[in-house]
Amino acid sequence: MISQKLKDEKLNVIRARILKHINELLTFLDNPIVEPTNNRVERQLRPNVIMRKITFGNGSQTGVRNHTIEQCCFTVRS
């Protein structure tokens, strides 16, 4: 099925990307260390995203730098 060309060109683009990266996409099947999803990482990032949202983002390069340093410190600490 995935080897057949489709009528919708957008689907053909997606199909081509899947075929190009099929080995990387299925690495978790061969390597038990690799997780099948990125849910754990997404959960780790979530507090950082929420903090950035409630503090109205990073409006300047100084704000970006300060936020990055704070998050690095919190990550190392936990």
Backbone as JSON Lines, residues from 0, in Angstrom:
{"i":0,"aa":"M","n":[0.81,-1.19,0.0],"ca":[0.0,0.0,0.0],"c":[0.86,1.26,0.0]}
{"i":1,"aa":"I","n":[1.87,1.29,0.83],"ca":[2.69,2.5,0.92],"c":[3.55,2.71,-0.33]}
{"i":2,"aa":"S","n":[3.74,1.66,-1.11],"ca":[4.56,1.8,-2.31],"c":[3.75,2.33,-3.5]}
{"i":3,"aa":"Q","n":[2.43,2.36,-3.38],"ca":[1.59,2.84,-4.48],"c":[1.51,4.36,-4.49]}
{"i":4,"aa":"K","n":[1.62,4.94,-5.67],"ca":[1.47,6.38,-5.84],"c":[0.0,6.74,-5.61]}
{"i":5,"aa":"L","n":[-0.24,7.86,-4.95],"ca":[-1.59,8.29,-4.62],"c":[-2.03,9.43,-5.53]}
{"i":6,"aa":"K","n":[-3.34,9.67,-5.59],"ca":[-3.86,10.74,-6.43],"c":[-3.58,12.12,-5.84]}
{"i":7,"aa":"D","n":[-3.62,12.23,-4.53],"ca":[-3.4,13.51,-3.85],"c":[-1.91,13.77,-3.7]}
{"i":8,"aa":"E","n":[-1.42,14.86,-4.26],"ca":[0.01,15.15,-4.23],"c":[0.53,15.39,-2.82]}
{"i":9,"aa":"K","n":[-0.28,16.0,-1.96],"ca":[0.14,16.22,-0.57],"c":[0.39,14.88,0.14]}
{"i":10,"aa":"L","n":[-0.47,13.92,-0.14],"ca":[-0.27,12.59,0.44],"c":[0.97,11.92,-0.12]}
{"i":11,"aa":"N","n":[1.28,12.18,-1.37],"ca":[2.5,11.62,-1.97],"c":[3.75,12.2,-1.31]}
{"i":12,"aa":"V","n":[3.69,13.48,-0.92],"ca":[4.82,14.1,-0.22],"c":[5.02,13.42,1.13]}
{"i":13,"aa":"I","n":[3.93,13.23,1.86],"ca":[4.01,12.55,3.16],"c":[4.51,11.12,2.98]}
{"i":14,"aa":"R","n":[3.97,10.44,2.0],"ca":[4.38,9.06,1.7],"c":[5.88,8.99,1.42]}
{"i":15,"aa":"A","n":[6.38,9.93,0.63],"ca":[7.81,9.95,0.29],"c":[8.66,10.18,1.53]}
{"i":16,"aa":"R","n":[8.21,11.05,2.42],"ca":[8.96,11.31,3.66],"c":[8.99,10.07,4.55]}
{"i":17,"aa":"I","n":[7.86,9.39,4.63],"ca":[7.81,8.15,5.43],"c":[8.77,7.12,4.86]}
{"i":18,"aa":"L","n":[8.72,6.93,3.55],"ca":[9.61,5.95,2.92],"c":[11.08,6.33,3.1]}
{"i":19,"aa":"K","n":[11.38,7.61,3.02],"ca":[12.77,8.08,3.17],"c":[13.3,7.8,4.58]}
{"i":20,"aa":"H","n":[12.42,7.95,5.59],"ca":[12.86,7.85,6.98],"c":[12.32,6.62,7.69]}
{"i":21,"aa":"I","n":[11.89,5.61,6.95],"ca":[11.24,4.45,7.56],"c":[12.13,3.76,8.6]}
{"i":22,"aa":"N","n":[13.42,3.66,8.34],"ca":[14.31,3.0,9.31],"c":[14.4,3.78,10.61]}
{"i":23,"aa":"E","n":[14.48,5.11,10.51],"ca":[14.54,5.93,11.72],"c":[13.21,5.89,12.47]}
{"i":24,"aa":"L","n":[12.12,5.87,11.74],"ca":[10.8,5.86,12.37],"c":[10.54,4.58,13.15]}
{"i":25,"aa":"L","n":[11.16,3.49,12.74],"ca":[10.91,2.19,13.37],"c":[12.07,1.7,14.23]}
{"i":26,"aa":"T","n":[12.99,2.58,14.57],"ca":[14.15,2.21,15.38],"c":[13.73,1.56,16.69]}
{"i":27,"aa":"F","n":[12.64,2.04,17.29],"ca":[12.2,1.53,18.59],"c":[11.86,0.04,18.54]}
{"i":28,"aa":"L","n":[11.57,-0.5,17.36],"ca":[11.27,-1.93,17.26],"c":[12.51,-2.8,17.44]}
{"i":29,"aa":"D","n":[13.66,-2.28,17.03],"ca":[14.9,-3.04,17.12],"c":[15.71,-2.72,18.38]}
{"i":30,"aa":"N","n":[15.48,-1.55,18.96],"ca":[16.29,-1.11,20.08],"c":[15.38,-0.79,21.27]}
{"i":31,"aa":"P","n":[15.41,-1.62,22.31],"ca":[14.5,-1.42,23.44],"c":[14.78,-0.14,24.23]}
{"i":32,"aa":"I","n":[15.95,0.46,24.05],"ca":[16.27,1.7,24.76],"c":[15.5,2.88,24.16]}
{"i":33,"aa":"V","n":[15.19,2.8,22.88],"ca":[14.5,3.89,22.18],"c":[13.0,3.8,22.45]}
{"i":34,"aa":"E","n":[12.44,4.9,22.97],"ca":[11.01,4.92,23.25],"c":[10.21,5.12,21.95]}
{"i":35,"aa":"P","n":[9.02,4.5,21.86],"ca":[8.23,4.63,20.63],"c":[7.57,6.0,20.47]}
{"i":36,"aa":"T","n":[7.47,6.76,21.55],"ca":[6.88,8.1,21.47],"c":[7.81,9.09,22.16]}
{"i":37,"aa":"N","n":[7.5,10.37,22.04],"ca":[8.28,11.38,22.73],"c":[7.49,11.95,23.91]}
{"i":38,"aa":"N","n":[6.53,11.19,24.42],"ca":[5.68,11.68,25.5],"c":[6.47,12.06,26.75]}
{"i":39,"aa":"R","n":[7.46,11.28,27.11],"ca":[8.24,11.59,28.32],"c":[8.93,12.93,28.17]}
{"i":40,"aa":"V","n":[9.52,13.16,27.03],"ca":[10.21,14.43,26.78],"c":[9.21,15.58,26.74]}
{"i":41,"aa":"E","n":[8.07,15.36,26.11],"ca":[7.03,16.4,26.05],"c":[6.59,16.78,27.47]}
{"i":42,"aa":"R","n":[6.43,15.79,28.34],"ca":[6.02,16.07,29.72],"c":[7.1,16.85,30.45]}
{"i":43,"aa":"Q","n":[8.36,16.57,30.15],"ca":[9.45,17.3,30.79],"c":[9.49,18.75,30.34]}
{"i":44,"aa":"L","n":[9.15,19.0,29.08],"ca":[9.18,20.36,28.54],"c":[7.96,21.19,28.96]}
{"i":45,"aa":"R","n":[6.87,20.54,29.26],"ca":[5.6,21.23,29.51],"c":[5.69,22.33,30.56]}
{"i":46,"aa":"P","n":[6.28,22.12,31.73],"ca":[6.36,23.21,32.71],"c":[7.09,24.44,32.16]}
{"i":47,"aa":"N","n":[8.12,24.23,31.38],"ca":[8.86,25.33,30.77],"c":[7.97,26.11,29.81]}
{"i":48,"aa":"V","n":[7.19,25.41,29.01],"ca":[6.3,26.06,28.05],"c":[5.22,26.86,28.78]}
{"i":49,"aa":"I","n":[4.67,26.28,29.83],"ca":[3.64,26.98,30.61],"c":[4.22,28.22,31.27]}
{"i":50,"aa":"M","n":[5.41,28.11,31.83],"ca":[6.05,29.27,32.47],"c":[6.26,30.38,31.45]}
{"i":51,"aa":"R","n":[6.73,30.03,30.28],"ca":[6.95,31.03,29.24],"c":[5.62,31.68,28.84]}
{"i":52,"aa":"K","n":[4.56,30.89,28.81],"ca":[3.25,31.41,28.42],"c":[2.71,32.38,29.46]}
{"i":53,"aa":"I","n":[2.78,32.02,30.74],"ca":[2.2,32.89,31.77],"c":[3.05,34.13,32.04]}
{"i":54,"aa":"T","n":[4.31,34.1,31.62],"ca":[5.15,35.3,31.78],"c":[5.25,36.07,30.47]}
{"i":55,"aa":"F","n":[4.33,35.79,29.55],"ca":[4.21,36.5,28.27],"c":[5.42,36.32,27.37]}
{"i":56,"aa":"G","n":[6.02,35.16,27.43],"ca":[7.09,34.81,26.49],"c":[8.39,35.52,26.76]}
{"i":57,"aa":"N","n":[9.23,35.49,25.77],"ca":[10.55,36.11,25.86],"c":[10.58,37.25,24.85]}
{"i":58,"aa":"G","n":[10.36,38.47,25.34],"ca":[10.26,39.61,24.44],"c":[11.58,40.2,24.0]}
{"i":59,"aa":"S","n":[12.68,39.71,24.56],"ca":[13.98,40.26,24.19],"c":[15.03,39.15,24.27]}
{"i":60,"aa":"Q","n":[16.19,39.42,23.71],"ca":[17.28,38.45,23.79],"c":[17.71,38.25,25.24]}
{"i":61,"aa":"T","n":[17.66,39.31,26.04],"ca":[18.0,39.18,27.46],"c":[16.99,38.26,28.16]}
{"i":62,"aa":"G","n":[15.71,38.43,27.82],"ca":[14.68,37.56,28.39],"c":[14.87,36.11,28.0]}
{"i":63,"aa":"V","n":[15.23,35.88,26.75],"ca":[15.51,34.52,26.28],"c":[16.67,33.93,27.06]}
{"i":64,"aa":"R","n":[17.73,34.71,27.19],"ca":[18.93,34.24,27.9],"c":[18.6,33.92,29.36]}
{"i":65,"aa":"N","n":[17.91,34.84,30.04],"ca":[17.57,34.62,31.44],"c":[16.68,33.4,31.62]}
{"i":66,"aa":"H","n":[15.69,33.26,30.75],"ca":[14.79,32.11,30.84],"c":[15.55,30.8,30.62]}
{"i":67,"aa":"T","n":[16.47,30.8,29.66],"ca":[17.27,29.61,29.38],"c":[18.13,29.23,30.57]}
{"i":68,"aa":"I","n":[18.77,30.21,31.17],"ca":[19.62,29.95,32.35],"c":[18.78,29.4,33.5]}
{"i":69,"aa":"E","n":[17.63,30.02,33.75],"ca":[16.75,29.54,34.82],"c":[16.34,28.09,34.59]}
{"i":70,"aa":"Q","n":[15.93,27.78,33.38],"ca":[15.48,26.43,33.08],"c":[16.61,25.42,33.18]}
{"i":71,"aa":"C","n":[17.81,25.81,32.78],"ca":[18.96,24.91,32.93],"c":[19.22,24.61,34.4]}
{"i":72,"aa":"C","n":[19.13,25.64,35.22],"ca":[19.35,25.45,36.67],"c":[18.29,24.53,37.26]}
{"i":73,"aa":"F","n":[17.03,24.74,36.88],"ca":[15.95,23.89,37.39],"c":[16.11,22.46,36.92]}
{"i":74,"aa":"T","n":[16.55,22.27,35.68],"ca":[16.72,20.93,35.13],"c":[17.84,20.19,35.84]}
{"i":75,"aa":"V","n":[18.96,20.87,36.06],"ca":[20.1,20.25,36.74],"c":[19.73,19.92,38.17]}
{"i":76,"aa":"R","n":[18.97,20.8,38.82],"ca":[18.6,20.61,40.21],"c":[17.68,19.41,40.39]}
{"i":77,"aa":"S","n":[16.78,19.19,39.44],"ca":[15.83,18.08,39.58],"c":[16.38,16.86,38.91]}
